[in-house]
Amino acid sequence: MTYRAGVVGAAGFAGIELVRLLLRHPEFDLALATSDALAGTPIAQAYPAFSGVTDLAFSTHEDADFSACDVVFLAVPHKAAMGVAPALIASGVTVVDLSADFRLKDPAVYEQWYAPHTATDLLATAAFGLPELTGEELAAAAARRAAGEAVLVGCAGCYPTATSLAAAPAIRAGLVDAVAPVVADAISGVTGAGKKATERTHFCFANENAEAYGVGTHRHTPEIEQILGLGGRLVFTPHLAPLNRGLLSTVTLPMAPGAKTTTEELVALYRDFYAESPLVTVMDAGVQPRTASVAGTVRAQVGVVAHPAGVIVATGAIDNLGKGAAGQAVQCANIVFGLPETCGLEEIANPV
């Protein structure tokens, strides 16, 4: 069975990546792609990579008829999705949201970092979309959809995905101190900042430069804390690097009192943890993840080391537009629609 799909906000970096993935997906048929700014423009004109692939043109959000869609992906800014999702759900359309609007479980926390939440009823029922760590939520959503209910998935952000995939196995195994701070330093490519250029992301400022930003104030902090159960103990510092796409997170985890482990034991622990996760590769001892090795895919690479200072250093590499955004959204949709989670997803990066 083929499912009709729509993308709201399809002209942005995450949105156009969704278009790319859905056009080649064997079970999802891309029916609508909206962009108010580019309404009426053929997708192949705005993005020539699609020349000869599709004749579909962008439509306005207002003119798009989503009632015929089985699933709609929201690739819109934070605070916009909660204004769009309720009507779609009410009309029986399943929604997969790439923004932060349906990630944080506590509306008070969302308000602290973003704005008052206007769709708290949906927030309470939304499944969190990080399949390797919240598979039970997605399985429950899949069961509800199979029973005829329109469901909502709030996909994890790019920094939370790489950081949490790196840290979760050690934390859930009880190897990490339950009181001490956890430090995460992450580096992202420029596409993570969105399509609109700023003084930080303009080529002349981003090229040949690396800098930290949002130090102590980045809005992904509470999301990572929620996933990992860190309760205000996360020191998260993001950095911008002159890459188009790619994200690397290095997490320093203080070991619990009395905990002892080796790198080889950690690698074995991590491989057991991700044994049923086809899109996560745990690197051999002494081998570290590389962003170039996952670019253009929905794969994640994870590395882990037992440091002699009594800490665990875990690293995670993803493509910020792939596993960090559009690809993860399709992975979640696959699960919700009862498809293999790797269906239609590229698993091998360009080797050079």
N, C-alpha and C positions, 0 to 999 in steps of 0.2 A: 504493500500500500504506500502511495506517495502522499506526503503531507504538504499543504500549501503554507509557505512562510513569507513573512513580511519583515522589513527592517526599517525602523524609524531612526532617522539620523544617519542615513546610509552614506553620506558624502564625507564624513570624518574618517580619521585613520582607522579606528576600531570598526566603524560602520562599513567601510569599503573592504576591510578584511573579512567581515561577515559575508558581504556580497561574493567575494572570491571563493570562500569556503562553500557557501550554499549553492553556487552555480555548478559546482562539481560534485555535490552531494547526491548519492544515489536514491535517497528517500525523501529529501526535502526539495520542493520545487519553489524557487524564488519567484514570487508573484508580484510583490510590491517593494519598492525602495524609495523612501521619502527624503527630501531635502528642500526646505523652503527656499534656500538661497540658490539652488540649482534646478528648481522645478522646470520641467520641460526639456532639460538638457539630457541627451543620451549619456548613459553611464560611460560608454566607450569614448565619448568626446571629452568628458572631464578626466577620465583615467584611460589613456590609450592602450594600457595593458589588456583591456577587455575588447579591443577591436577584433571583429570576427568571432567573438565568443557570445555576445548578447546584444540584442536590439533594445533592451529595456531602458526606459528613460526614468529619471527621477520625477516623482510627483510631489505635490505639497502634502503636508501632514493632514490638512483639512479635507482635501479632495480624495485622499486614499480611502478605499472601502476595505477595511480590515475584517469585515464580518465573514468573508469567505475564507479567511485564513485559519489554519489550525494552530499556528504559533506565530507570535510576533516578538522580535528581538528589539529591545530598546537600547540604542546606542546614543543616548542623549546626555546632557550635562547633569551633574548632581542637582537635586531639588526639582528637576523637570519630570523625571519618571513617575514620581508619586502623583503628579497631576494627570498623567496619561494612562497609567495602568488600571485604575478602577473601572473605567468605561470598557476597556478591552476585556477584563475578567467578567464583567457583568454581561457582556455579549457572548460569552462562552469561548473566548480565545485564550489559550495558554500564553503566558508572558514570561520571557527570559530577559531580565534586566541586567545591563552591564554597569550601571551607575551604583552609587553607594546607598541609594534610597531604601533598599530592602535588605541590607546586610546586617545592620546593627539591630539586635533583638530588643534592646531597651529604647523606647522613643525619647526618654530623657537624655540618654547618651547621644542619640542622633541630634537632638536639639542643641546640645552643648557644642557639638563640632560643626553643625551645618545650619539648621533652622528648625522651627517647629514642624513636626511631621503631620501631614494632612490625610494620611491613609493608614492610621494605626491598626485598623481591622485587618488590612492585608499584610501589614508588617508582622502581625501576630501569627499568621498562617504561612508566610513565605518560607520556602526551603532555601537553605544556604548552599550556594553552588561551589563547592570545592570537593569534587567526587571522592578523592582519595582519603579525605578526612571527615566528610559529612555524608557518606554514602547512604546511611540510614534515612536521613531527611529526604534525599532524592528518591530513594526507593519508595518511601511513603507517598511522596508526590506522584510518582509513577502509578502507584496503586489507585490514588484518587482520580488521576486523569483517565485511567483505564475504566473507572466506574462512571465516567461521563462528566467529571468536574473539571472546570478550567482551573489551572494551578499557576502559581507564581514562583519563580526562582530568582533570587538575588545573588548574582555571581560574585565570587570573591574578587578583590582587586589584585593588581599585579604585584605590588610589594607584599601584601599579605600572603599571596599564593607562594611565592618563592621562599619567603621567610618561614612560613608555617610548614611547608613540605620539608624544609631543612631541619627544623627544630622539633617537630611533633613526636617522632619516634623516641627520642631521648627523654622528652618530658613525660610522655605517656608510660614509659618504662620505669619511671620513678628515679631516674638517674640524676635529675636536676634539683638543685637546692630550691626549696619552696618559699624562701624569704628573700634571697639575694636578687639584685637586678639582673636582667637578661639584656645583653647588648646586641643590637642588630644594626649593621652598617650595610646599606644597599646602594647599588649603582644602576641607573636606568638610562636607556637610550632616549633620544629627544622625542620620538613619537609618543612616548608616555605622557607628554605634556599636552597632547592634542594638536589639532591641525592649525589653529590660529597662532601665528608667531608672536612672541613677546620679546622683551629686551633680554630675557635669559635664553630663549630658544632660537632667536634669530641666528642664522648661520654665522654671521661675523662675530657673535658673542659666544656661541656654543662651540664652534670649531676651535681646536687646539686649546681647550679649556676643560677643567673639571672643578666642580664646586659642590659643597653641601648646601642644602636649602631646607626650609621648614624644620630647623633644628629645635627639637623639643616641642614642636607645635604641629607636626604633620598629621593630617586627618586619618591616615591609615593606622595610626597608633592604637586606637580603641578596637579596631577590627582585628588586628593581630592579637591583642590581649584577649579578646573574646574567643578566638579560635584556639589559642594555646592555654587559656585559663591563667593568665599571668597577673590579673588583678592589680594594675597600676605599677607593675615592676619592669615594664619594657622601656629601654632607652633606645629609641629608633631614630636613626639619622639617614635620610636619603641623600643621594648624590646624583648629579647630572653629568653624563659623560658624552663625548662627541661620537655617539653611535646612532644609526637610524633606529635599530630595534635590538632588543636584548636587555636582560636584567639579571644582575648577580647580587645575591644577598649572603652576607657572612654573619653568622649568629654565634656569639660567645656565651656558652651556657655553663654557669658554675655548678660543679658536681655537688650532689647531696652529701652531707656528712657521712662518712663511712663508705661511700660508693667508690668502687674501683673497677676500672675497665681498661681495655686496650683498644687500639684502633681496629685491629682485626675483629675483636668481639663486637665493636660498634657496627662495623660493616655488615657482619652477619645479622645483627639485630635489625638494622635498617632493611636489609634484603628480605628478611622474614616479614617485616611490617608491610613492605610494598610488594609482596609476592603476588597479590591479586590486582595490582595496579599496572596495567600494560603501558601506560604513558610515563612512568617514572623509572629512571635508571639510576641505581646506586653504583657509584664508581668504585673501582678497586682501591684498596688501601694504597695511599701515596699518589693517587690520581685525582685531580680536581676538575670540577665542571667548567665548561667554557660556553659563553653565550653564543659563539659562532657555531657550536655543535647542535644548537637547538633552534637557531633562527629560521623562521618560516614554518615552524612545526608547532604542535601542541604538546611536545615532549617536555619533560623536566629532568635535569640531571642533578643528583644530590651527592655531596661528598661529606665525609665525617672523619674527624681526627680526635684522639684522646691526647690532650696537651699535658705535658709534665707539670704545668702550673696548677693542675687540679681543675681544669675546665675542659669542656667539649667544644670544639669548633666545628660547626656544621655549615655547609655552603649549599646554596641552591641556585641553579641557572635556568631561566626560562626565556622565551620570546615574550616581551611585554604585550604585544598585539595578539600572540597566539595563545599560549597557556595563561597569559595574564589578562586576556580580554575576549576577543572574538572566538578563538578556538575553544576556550573553556566553556563559553556559552553554548557552542554547538555540542560539545561533549555532554553538558548538562541536558540539553534538549534530547540528545540521543537516548540518555538514560530515562528521561521522563516519558518518551514515546516508545519505550520498550525495545530500542535498537541497541546493537553492540556499541559500547561507548566510544570505540575508535572509528565508527562508521563515517566515511567521507573525510577523515582527518589525515593530513600528511604527517608521516612519522619519521621521515629521514630528511635531515637538513642538507643544504648544498655542501658538499665536502670541502670545497675551497671557495 
